[in-house]
Amino acid sequence: MVEQHQLSRKEIEVRIEMIRDIMVYCGTVNGLAHPETIKYSQELDHMLNKLEVSKSVV
């Protein structure tokens, strides 16, 4: 995922909720060990890390 600009904290929070919802659906349909579910889990981790960094840069 290549981002052209810095995301605001609110944009990051919205993406986190969206990715979380998709991940839960994918896990329900395909199983928790499915590669697609894992991909969303990793993407969620990445966005959660971005949120933490954005909180420390005030």
PQR file of N, CA, C, O and H, with PARSE charges and radii, in Angstrom:
ATOM      1  N   MET A   1       0.847  -1.173   0.000 -0.4000 1.5000
ATOM      2  CA  MET A   1       0.000   0.000   0.000 -0.0000 2.0000
ATOM      3  C   MET A   1       0.893   1.236   0.000  0.5500 1.7000
ATOM      4  O   MET A   1       1.660   1.445   0.940 -0.5500 1.4000
ATOM      5  N   VAL A   2       0.801   2.059  -1.046 -0.4000 1.5000
ATOM      6  CA  VAL A   2       1.582   3.282  -1.159 -0.0000 2.0000
ATOM      7  C   VAL A   2       0.640   4.453  -0.950  0.5500 1.7000
ATOM      8  O   VAL A   2      -0.385   4.574  -1.622 -0.5500 1.4000
ATOM      9  H   VAL A   2       0.178   1.889  -1.810  0.4000 1.0000
ATOM     10  N   GLU A   3       1.004   5.314  -0.005 -0.4000 1.5000
ATOM     11  CA  GLU A   3       0.163   6.458   0.298 -0.0000 2.0000
ATOM     12  C   GLU A   3       0.840   7.719  -0.206  0.5500 1.7000
ATOM     13  O   GLU A   3       2.041   7.903  -0.009 -0.5500 1.4000
ATOM     14  H   GLU A   3       1.836   5.216   0.541  0.4000 1.0000
ATOM     15  N   GLN A   4       0.081   8.585  -0.852 -0.4000 1.5000
ATOM     16  CA  GLN A   4       0.615   9.802  -1.439 -0.0000 2.0000
ATOM     17  C   GLN A   4       0.753  10.924  -0.416  0.5500 1.7000
ATOM     18  O   GLN A   4       1.581  11.818  -0.596 -0.5500 1.4000
ATOM     19  H   GLN A   4      -0.895   8.436  -1.013  0.4000 1.0000
ATOM     20  N   HIS A   5      -0.028  10.898   0.638 -0.4000 1.5000
ATOM     21  CA  HIS A   5       0.021  11.962   1.639 -0.0000 2.0000
ATOM     22  C   HIS A   5      -0.128  11.363   3.034  0.5500 1.7000
ATOM     23  O   HIS A   5      -0.529  10.211   3.201 -0.5500 1.4000
ATOM     24  H   HIS A   5      -0.700  10.172   0.785  0.4000 1.0000
ATOM     25  N   GLN A   6       0.205  12.171   4.015 -0.4000 1.5000
ATOM     26  CA  GLN A   6       0.028  11.740   5.392 -0.0000 2.0000
ATOM     27  C   GLN A   6      -1.468  11.680   5.705  0.5500 1.7000
ATOM     28  O   GLN A   6      -2.227  12.578   5.343 -0.5500 1.4000
ATOM     29  H   GLN A   6       0.530  13.107   3.880  0.4000 1.0000
ATOM     30  N   LEU A   7      -1.861  10.642   6.363 -0.4000 1.5000
ATOM     31  CA  LEU A   7      -3.263  10.512   6.759 -0.0000 2.0000
ATOM     32  C   LEU A   7      -3.483  11.225   8.090  0.5500 1.7000
ATOM     33  O   LEU A   7      -2.615  11.212   8.962 -0.5500 1.4000
ATOM     34  H   LEU A   7      -1.244   9.913   6.657  0.4000 1.0000
ATOM     35  N   SER A   8      -4.634  11.839   8.233 -0.4000 1.5000
ATOM     36  CA  SER A   8      -4.978  12.437   9.518 -0.0000 2.0000
ATOM     37  C   SER A   8      -5.322  11.315  10.499  0.5500 1.7000
ATOM     38  O   SER A   8      -5.592  10.183  10.097 -0.5500 1.4000
ATOM     39  H   SER A   8      -5.339  11.850   7.524  0.4000 1.0000
ATOM     40  N   ARG A   9      -5.307  11.639  11.755 -0.4000 1.5000
ATOM     41  CA  ARG A   9      -5.658  10.654  12.776 -0.0000 2.0000
ATOM     42  C   ARG A   9      -7.063  10.105  12.535  0.5500 1.7000
ATOM     43  O   ARG A   9      -7.300   8.907  12.695 -0.5500 1.4000
ATOM     44  H   ARG A   9      -5.087  12.559  12.082  0.4000 1.0000
ATOM     45  N   LYS A  10      -7.986  10.973  12.151 -0.4000 1.5000
ATOM     46  CA  LYS A  10      -9.371  10.545  11.895 -0.0000 2.0000
ATOM     47  C   LYS A  10      -9.429   9.591  10.705  0.5500 1.7000
ATOM     48  O   LYS A  10     -10.154   8.597  10.747 -0.5500 1.4000
ATOM     49  H   LYS A  10      -7.793  11.945  12.021  0.4000 1.0000
ATOM     50  N   GLU A  11      -8.671   9.882   9.640 -0.4000 1.5000
ATOM     51  CA  GLU A  11      -8.643   8.989   8.474 -0.0000 2.0000
ATOM     52  C   GLU A  11      -8.090   7.618   8.854  0.5500 1.7000
ATOM     53  O   GLU A  11      -8.583   6.590   8.390 -0.5500 1.4000
ATOM     54  H   GLU A  11      -8.083  10.689   9.605  0.4000 1.0000
ATOM     55  N   ILE A  12      -7.071   7.614   9.695 -0.4000 1.5000
ATOM     56  CA  ILE A  12      -6.493   6.347  10.150 -0.0000 2.0000
ATOM     57  C   ILE A  12      -7.524   5.561  10.953  0.5500 1.7000
ATOM     58  O   ILE A  12      -7.671   4.354  10.761 -0.5500 1.4000
ATOM     59  H   ILE A  12      -6.670   8.449  10.072  0.4000 1.0000
ATOM     60  N   GLU A  13      -8.235   6.238  11.848 -0.4000 1.5000
ATOM     61  CA  GLU A  13      -9.245   5.566  12.665 -0.0000 2.0000
ATOM     62  C   GLU A  13     -10.360   4.984  11.803  0.5500 1.7000
ATOM     63  O   GLU A  13     -10.840   3.882  12.071 -0.5500 1.4000
ATOM     64  H   GLU A  13      -8.115   7.218  12.003  0.4000 1.0000
ATOM     65  N   VAL A  14     -10.773   5.712  10.777 -0.4000 1.5000
ATOM     66  CA  VAL A  14     -11.827   5.224   9.876 -0.0000 2.0000
ATOM     67  C   VAL A  14     -11.331   3.986   9.128  0.5500 1.7000
ATOM     68  O   VAL A  14     -12.061   3.003   9.000 -0.5500 1.4000
ATOM     69  H   VAL A  14     -10.384   6.607  10.559  0.4000 1.0000
ATOM     70  N   ARG A  15     -10.098   4.033   8.636 -0.4000 1.5000
ATOM     71  CA  ARG A  15      -9.537   2.877   7.924 -0.0000 2.0000
ATOM     72  C   ARG A  15      -9.409   1.676   8.843  0.5500 1.7000
ATOM     73  O   ARG A  15      -9.654   0.544   8.425 -0.5500 1.4000
ATOM     74  H   ARG A  15      -9.506   4.832   8.740  0.4000 1.0000
ATOM     75  N   ILE A  16      -9.029   1.912  10.091 -0.4000 1.5000
ATOM     76  CA  ILE A  16      -8.914   0.806  11.060 -0.0000 2.0000
ATOM     77  C   ILE A  16     -10.257   0.108  11.218  0.5500 1.7000
ATOM     78  O   ILE A  16     -10.324  -1.121  11.187 -0.5500 1.4000
ATOM     79  H   ILE A  16      -8.830   2.831  10.431  0.4000 1.0000
ATOM     80  N   GLU A  17     -11.311   0.870  11.385 -0.4000 1.5000
ATOM     81  CA  GLU A  17     -12.637   0.264  11.553 -0.0000 2.0000
ATOM     82  C   GLU A  17     -13.057  -0.501  10.300  0.5500 1.7000
ATOM     83  O   GLU A  17     -13.632  -1.586  10.392 -0.5500 1.4000
ATOM     84  H   GLU A  17     -11.255   1.869  11.410  0.4000 1.0000
ATOM     85  N   MET A  18     -12.771   0.066   9.135 -0.4000 1.5000
ATOM     86  CA  MET A  18     -13.136  -0.583   7.886 -0.0000 2.0000
ATOM     87  C   MET A  18     -12.369  -1.900   7.718  0.5500 1.7000
ATOM     88  O   MET A  18     -12.957  -2.929   7.385 -0.5500 1.4000
ATOM     89  H   MET A  18     -12.304   0.947   9.060  0.4000 1.0000
ATOM     90  N   ILE A  19     -11.062  -1.858   7.950 -0.4000 1.5000
ATOM     91  CA  ILE A  19     -10.237  -3.068   7.807 -0.0000 2.0000
ATOM     92  C   ILE A  19     -10.658  -4.117   8.832  0.5500 1.7000
ATOM     93  O   ILE A  19     -10.715  -5.307   8.520 -0.5500 1.4000
ATOM     94  H   ILE A  19     -10.585  -1.022   8.220  0.4000 1.0000
ATOM     95  N   ARG A  20     -10.949  -3.681  10.045 -0.4000 1.5000
ATOM     96  CA  ARG A  20     -11.379  -4.618  11.094 -0.0000 2.0000
ATOM     97  C   ARG A  20     -12.667  -5.333  10.680  0.5500 1.7000
ATOM     98  O   ARG A  20     -12.784  -6.549  10.832 -0.5500 1.4000
ATOM     99  H   ARG A  20     -10.903  -2.715  10.299  0.4000 1.0000
ATOM    100  N   ASP A  21     -13.620  -4.581  10.163 -0.4000 1.5000
ATOM    101  CA  ASP A  21     -14.890  -5.182   9.727 -0.0000 2.0000
ATOM    102  C   ASP A  21     -14.662  -6.198   8.607  0.5500 1.7000
ATOM    103  O   ASP A  21     -15.232  -7.289   8.624 -0.5500 1.4000
ATOM    104  H   ASP A  21     -13.525  -3.593  10.040  0.4000 1.0000
ATOM    105  N   ILE A  22     -13.823  -5.831   7.635 -0.4000 1.5000
ATOM    106  CA  ILE A  22     -13.534  -6.737   6.523 -0.0000 2.0000
ATOM    107  C   ILE A  22     -12.826  -7.990   7.032  0.5500 1.7000
ATOM    108  O   ILE A  22     -13.137  -9.103   6.608 -0.5500 1.4000
ATOM    109  H   ILE A  22     -13.360  -4.945   7.621  0.4000 1.0000
ATOM    110  N   MET A  23     -11.864  -7.799   7.951 -0.4000 1.5000
ATOM    111  CA  MET A  23     -11.109  -8.929   8.492 -0.0000 2.0000
ATOM    112  C   MET A  23     -12.032  -9.903   9.232  0.5500 1.7000
ATOM    113  O   MET A  23     -11.920 -11.118   9.068 -0.5500 1.4000
ATOM    114  H   MET A  23     -11.611  -6.895   8.295  0.4000 1.0000
ATOM    115  N   VAL A  24     -12.933  -9.366  10.037 -0.4000 1.5000
ATOM    116  CA  VAL A  24     -13.857 -10.219  10.790 -0.0000 2.0000
ATOM    117  C   VAL A  24     -14.753 -10.992   9.827  0.5500 1.7000
ATOM    118  O   VAL A  24     -14.960 -12.193  10.001 -0.5500 1.4000
ATOM    119  H   VAL A  24     -13.024  -8.379  10.170  0.4000 1.0000
ATOM    120  N   TYR A  25     -15.285 -10.312   8.811 -0.4000 1.5000
ATOM    121  CA  TYR A  25     -16.115 -10.995   7.821 -0.0000 2.0000
ATOM    122  C   TYR A  25     -15.321 -12.093   7.119  0.5500 1.7000
ATOM    123  O   TYR A  25     -15.790 -13.223   6.981 -0.5500 1.4000
ATOM    124  H   TYR A  25     -15.116  -9.336   8.669  0.4000 1.0000
ATOM    125  N   CYS A  26     -14.113 -11.746   6.679 -0.4000 1.5000
ATOM    126  CA  CYS A  26     -13.265 -12.706   5.973 -0.0000 2.0000
ATOM    127  C   CYS A  26     -12.956 -13.907   6.874  0.5500 1.7000
ATOM    128  O   CYS A  26     -12.983 -15.050   6.420 -0.5500 1.4000
ATOM    129  H   CYS A  26     -13.732 -10.828   6.792  0.4000 1.0000
ATOM    130  N   GLY A  27     -12.665 -13.644   8.138 -0.4000 1.5000
ATOM    131  CA  GLY A  27     -12.379 -14.724   9.072 -0.0000 2.0000
ATOM    132  C   GLY A  27     -13.577 -15.619   9.304  0.5500 1.7000
ATOM    133  O   GLY A  27     -13.432 -16.830   9.475 -0.5500 1.4000
ATOM    134  H   GLY A  27     -12.643 -12.715   8.507  0.4000 1.0000
ATOM    135  N   THR A  28     -14.759 -15.028   9.311 -0.4000 1.5000
ATOM    136  CA  THR A  28     -15.987 -15.799   9.496 -0.0000 2.0000
ATOM    137  C   THR A  28     -16.258 -16.690   8.288  0.5500 1.7000
ATOM    138  O   THR A  28     -16.663 -17.844   8.433 -0.5500 1.4000
ATOM    139  H   THR A  28     -14.876 -14.045   9.172  0.4000 1.0000
ATOM    140  N   VAL A  29     -16.033 -16.148   7.106 -0.4000 1.5000
ATOM    141  CA  VAL A  29     -16.325 -16.877   5.876 -0.0000 2.0000
ATOM    142  C   VAL A  29     -15.225 -17.890   5.543  0.5500 1.7000
ATOM    143  O   VAL A  29     -15.514 -19.037   5.201 -0.5500 1.4000
ATOM    144  H   VAL A  29     -15.704 -15.211   6.989  0.4000 1.0000
ATOM    145  N   ASN A  30     -13.969 -17.463   5.645 -0.4000 1.5000
ATOM    146  CA  ASN A  30     -12.844 -18.275   5.167 -0.0000 2.0000
ATOM    147  C   ASN A  30     -12.047 -18.981   6.262  0.5500 1.7000
ATOM    148  O   ASN A  30     -11.294 -19.914   5.983 -0.5500 1.4000
ATOM    149  H   ASN A  30     -13.734 -16.531   5.923  0.4000 1.0000
ATOM    150  N   GLY A  31     -12.212 -18.537   7.499 -0.4000 1.5000
ATOM    151  CA  GLY A  31     -11.433 -19.091   8.597 -0.0000 2.0000
ATOM    152  C   GLY A  31     -10.291 -18.154   8.976  0.5500 1.7000
ATOM    153  O   GLY A  31      -9.819 -17.360   8.162 -0.5500 1.4000
ATOM    154  H   GLY A  31     -12.824 -17.779   7.726  0.4000 1.0000
ATOM    155  N   LEU A  32      -9.860 -18.264  10.225 -0.4000 1.5000
ATOM    156  CA  LEU A  32      -8.849 -17.344  10.742 -0.0000 2.0000
ATOM    157  C   LEU A  32      -7.465 -17.566  10.146  0.5500 1.7000
ATOM    158  O   LEU A  32      -6.657 -16.638  10.109 -0.5500 1.4000
ATOM    159  H   LEU A  32     -10.243 -18.908  10.886  0.4000 1.0000
ATOM    160  N   ALA A  33      -7.180 -18.770   9.682 -0.4000 1.5000
ATOM    161  CA  ALA A  33      -5.854 -19.071   9.139 -0.0000 2.0000
ATOM    162  C   ALA A  33      -5.774 -18.866   7.624  0.5500 1.7000
ATOM    163  O   ALA A  33      -4.732 -19.116   7.019 -0.5500 1.4000
ATOM    164  H   ALA A  33      -7.836 -19.524   9.712  0.4000 1.0000
ATOM    165  N   HIS A  34      -6.856 -18.419   7.021 -0.4000 1.5000
ATOM    166  CA  HIS A  34      -6.880 -18.206   5.571 -0.0000 2.0000
ATOM    167  C   HIS A  34      -5.934 -17.044   5.221  0.5500 1.7000
ATOM    168  O   HIS A  34      -5.889 -16.050   5.946 -0.5500 1.4000
ATOM    169  H   HIS A  34      -7.702 -18.216   7.513  0.4000 1.0000
ATOM    170  N   PRO A  35      -5.185 -17.160   4.124 -0.5600 1.5000
ATOM    171  CA  PRO A  35      -4.235 -16.106   3.740  0.2800 2.0000
ATOM    172  C   PRO A  35      -4.864 -14.716   3.607  0.5500 1.7000
ATOM    173  O   PRO A  35      -4.230 -13.714   3.937 -0.5500 1.4000
ATOM    174  N   GLU A  36      -6.094 -14.658   3.130 -0.4000 1.5000
ATOM    175  CA  GLU A  36      -6.744 -13.349   2.990 -0.0000 2.0000
ATOM    176  C   GLU A  36      -7.044 -12.736   4.357  0.5500 1.7000
ATOM    177  O   GLU A  36      -6.878 -11.531   4.546 -0.5500 1.4000
ATOM    178  H   GLU A  36      -6.608 -15.472   2.862  0.4000 1.0000
ATOM    179  N   THR A  37      -7.483 -13.553   5.304 -0.4000 1.5000
ATOM    180  CA  THR A  37      -7.739 -13.065   6.660 -0.0000 2.0000
ATOM    181  C   THR A  37      -6.442 -12.574   7.285  0.5500 1.7000
ATOM    182  O   THR A  37      -6.421 -11.526   7.931 -0.5500 1.4000
ATOM    183  H   THR A  37      -7.618 -14.532   5.151  0.4000 1.0000
ATOM    184  N   ILE A  38      -5.381 -13.309   7.102 -0.4000 1.5000
ATOM    185  CA  ILE A  38      -4.075 -12.918   7.640 -0.0000 2.0000
ATOM    186  C   ILE A  38      -3.610 -11.619   7.012  0.5500 1.7000
ATOM    187  O   ILE A  38      -3.038 -10.771   7.695 -0.5500 1.4000
ATOM    188  H   ILE A  38      -5.398 -14.160   6.577  0.4000 1.0000
ATOM    189  N   LYS A  39      -3.851 -11.450   5.709 -0.4000 1.5000
ATOM    190  CA  LYS A  39      -3.477 -10.212   5.020 -0.0000 2.0000
ATOM    191  C   LYS A  39      -4.180  -9.017   5.667  0.5500 1.7000
ATOM    192  O   LYS A  39      -3.552  -7.987   5.911 -0.5500 1.4000
ATOM    193  H   LYS A  39      -4.316 -12.139   5.153  0.4000 1.0000
ATOM    194  N   TYR A  40      -5.474  -9.151   5.943 -0.4000 1.5000
ATOM    195  CA  TYR A  40      -6.210  -8.056   6.579 -0.0000 2.0000
ATOM    196  C   TYR A  40      -5.734  -7.826   8.003  0.5500 1.7000
ATOM    197  O   TYR A  40      -5.687  -6.685   8.465 -0.5500 1.4000
ATOM    198  H   TYR A  40      -5.984  -9.988   5.745  0.4000 1.0000
ATOM    199  N   SER A  41      -5.383  -8.888   8.698 -0.4000 1.5000
ATOM    200  CA  SER A  41      -4.856  -8.752  10.046 -0.0000 2.0000
ATOM    201  C   SER A  41      -3.545  -7.962  10.041  0.5500 1.7000
ATOM    202  O   SER A  41      -3.328  -7.103  10.895 -0.5500 1.4000
ATOM    203  H   SER A  41      -5.420  -9.814   8.323  0.4000 1.0000
ATOM    204  N   GLN A  42      -2.688  -8.255   9.090 -0.4000 1.5000
ATOM    205  CA  GLN A  42      -1.419  -7.537   8.981 -0.0000 2.0000
ATOM    206  C   GLN A  42      -1.643  -6.078   8.597  0.5500 1.7000
ATOM    207  O   GLN A  42      -0.962  -5.187   9.104 -0.5500 1.4000
ATOM    208  H   GLN A  42      -2.864  -8.954   8.396  0.4000 1.0000
ATOM    209  N   GLU A  43      -2.589  -5.838   7.709 -0.4000 1.5000
ATOM    210  CA  GLU A  43      -2.912  -4.465   7.321 -0.0000 2.0000
ATOM    211  C   GLU A  43      -3.470  -3.696   8.521  0.5500 1.7000
ATOM    212  O   GLU A  43      -3.160  -2.520   8.713 -0.5500 1.4000
ATOM    213  H   GLU A  43      -3.143  -6.562   7.297  0.4000 1.0000
ATOM    214  N   LEU A  44      -4.292  -4.372   9.322 -0.4000 1.5000
ATOM    215  CA  LEU A  44      -4.836  -3.753  10.530 -0.0000 2.0000
ATOM    216  C   LEU A  44      -3.706  -3.406  11.500  0.5500 1.7000
ATOM    217  O   LEU A  44      -3.685  -2.312  12.063 -0.5500 1.4000
ATOM    218  H   LEU A  44      -4.543  -5.327   9.165  0.4000 1.0000
ATOM    219  N   ASP A  45      -2.773  -4.329  11.694 -0.4000 1.5000
ATOM    220  CA  ASP A  45      -1.616  -4.060  12.555 -0.0000 2.0000
ATOM    221  C   ASP A  45      -0.844  -2.830  12.079  0.5500 1.7000
ATOM    222  O   ASP A  45      -0.436  -1.988  12.879 -0.5500 1.4000
ATOM    223  H   ASP A  45      -2.790  -5.218  11.236  0.4000 1.0000
ATOM    224  N   HIS A  46      -0.654  -2.745  10.775 -0.4000 1.5000
ATOM    225  CA  HIS A  46       0.069  -1.611  10.190 -0.0000 2.0000
ATOM    226  C   HIS A  46      -0.650  -0.292  10.503  0.5500 1.7000
ATOM    227  O   HIS A  46      -0.016   0.689  10.892 -0.5500 1.4000
ATOM    228  H   HIS A  46      -0.986  -3.429  10.125  0.4000 1.0000
ATOM    229  N   MET A  47      -1.964  -0.278  10.331 -0.4000 1.5000
ATOM    230  CA  MET A  47      -2.722   0.948  10.587 -0.0000 2.0000
ATOM    231  C   MET A  47      -2.756   1.284  12.081  0.5500 1.7000
ATOM    232  O   MET A  47      -2.721   2.457  12.451 -0.5500 1.4000
ATOM    233  H   MET A  47      -2.479  -1.074  10.015  0.4000 1.0000
ATOM    234  N   LEU A  48      -2.822   0.269  12.934 -0.4000 1.5000
ATOM    235  CA  LEU A  48      -2.773   0.524  14.380 -0.0000 2.0000
ATOM    236  C   LEU A  48      -1.430   1.127  14.775  0.5500 1.7000
ATOM    237  O   LEU A  48      -1.371   2.004  15.637 -0.5500 1.4000
ATOM    238  H   LEU A  48      -2.850  -0.684  12.633  0.4000 1.0000
ATOM    239  N   ASN A  49      -0.352   0.662  14.148 -0.4000 1.5000
ATOM    240  CA  ASN A  49       0.964   1.248  14.400 -0.0000 2.0000
ATOM    241  C   ASN A  49       1.012   2.700  13.943  0.5500 1.7000
ATOM    242  O   ASN A  49       1.575   3.549  14.634 -0.5500 1.4000
ATOM    243  H   ASN A  49      -0.400  -0.050  13.447  0.4000 1.0000
ATOM    244  N   LYS A  50       0.426   2.994  12.783 -0.4000 1.5000
ATOM    245  CA  LYS A  50       0.371   4.373  12.292 -0.0000 2.0000
ATOM    246  C   LYS A  50      -0.409   5.259  13.263  0.5500 1.7000
ATOM    247  O   LYS A  50      -0.045   6.414  13.482 -0.5500 1.4000
ATOM    248  H   LYS A  50      -0.031   2.305  12.221  0.4000 1.0000
ATOM    249  N   LEU A  51      -1.472   4.721  13.839 -0.4000 1.5000
ATOM    250  CA  LEU A  51      -2.263   5.484  14.800 -0.0000 2.0000
ATOM    251  C   LEU A  51      -1.423   5.808  16.034  0.5500 1.7000
ATOM    252  O   LEU A  51      -1.461   6.934  16.529 -0.5500 1.4000
ATOM    253  H   LEU A  51      -1.768   3.782  13.661  0.4000 1.0000
ATOM    254  N   GLU A  52      -0.676   4.846  16.526 -0.4000 1.5000
ATOM    255  CA  GLU A  52       0.176   5.078  17.689 -0.0000 2.0000
ATOM    256  C   GLU A  52       1.226   6.144  17.399  0.5500 1.7000
ATOM    257  O   GLU A  52       1.485   7.007  18.237 -0.5500 1.4000
ATOM    258  H   GLU A  52      -0.645   3.931  16.125  0.4000 1.0000
ATOM    259  N   VAL A  53       1.827   6.087  16.219 -0.4000 1.5000
ATOM    260  CA  VAL A  53       2.821   7.085  15.840 -0.0000 2.0000
ATOM    261  C   VAL A  53       2.179   8.456  15.753  0.5500 1.7000
ATOM    262  O   VAL A  53       2.765   9.442  16.199 -0.5500 1.4000
ATOM    263  H   VAL A  53       1.617   5.386  15.538  0.4000 1.0000
ATOM    264  N   SER A  54       0.984   8.534  15.187 -0.4000 1.5000
ATOM    265  CA  SER A  54       0.305   9.828  15.055 -0.0000 2.0000
ATOM    266  C   SER A  54      -0.034  10.422  16.422  0.5500 1.7000
ATOM    267  O   SER A  54      -0.069  11.643  16.574 -0.5500 1.4000
ATOM    268  H   SER A  54       0.508   7.733  14.824  0.4000 1.0000
ATOM    269  N   LYS A  55      -0.281   9.576  17.407 -0.4000 1.5000
ATOM    270  CA  LYS A  55      -0.579  10.060  18.752 -0.0000 2.0000
ATOM    271  C   LYS A  55       0.664  10.606  19.442  0.5500 1.7000
ATOM    272  O   LYS A  55       0.569  11.509  20.273 -0.5500 1.4000
ATOM    273  H   LYS A  55      -0.253   8.584  17.283  0.4000 1.0000
ATOM    274  N   SER A  56       1.827  10.061  19.100 -0.4000 1.5000
ATOM    275  CA  SER A  56       3.057  10.521  19.743 -0.0000 2.0000
ATOM    276  C   SER A  56       3.625  11.765  19.079  0.5500 1.7000
ATOM    277  O   SER A  56       4.483  12.437  19.651 -0.5500 1.4000
ATOM    278  H   SER A  56       1.904   9.328  18.425  0.4000 1.0000
ATOM    279  N   VAL A  57       3.153  12.075  17.877 -0.4000 1.5000
ATOM    280  CA  VAL A  57       3.596  13.288  17.163 -0.0000 2.0000
ATOM    281  C   VAL A  57       2.532  14.337  17.308  0.5500 1.7000
ATOM    282  O   VAL A  57       1.593  14.406  16.514 -0.5500 1.4000
ATOM    283  H   VAL A  57       2.455  11.529  17.412  0.4000 1.0000
ATOM    284  N   VAL A  58       2.682  15.158  18.332 -0.4000 1.5000
ATOM    285  CA  VAL A  58       1.652  16.169  18.593 -0.0000 2.0000
ATOM    286  C   VAL A  58       2.153  17.537  18.299  0.5500 1.7000
ATOM    287  O   VAL A  58       1.420  18.512  18.462 -0.5500 1.4000
ATOM    288  H   VAL A  58       3.444  15.102  18.977  0.4000 1.0000
TER
END
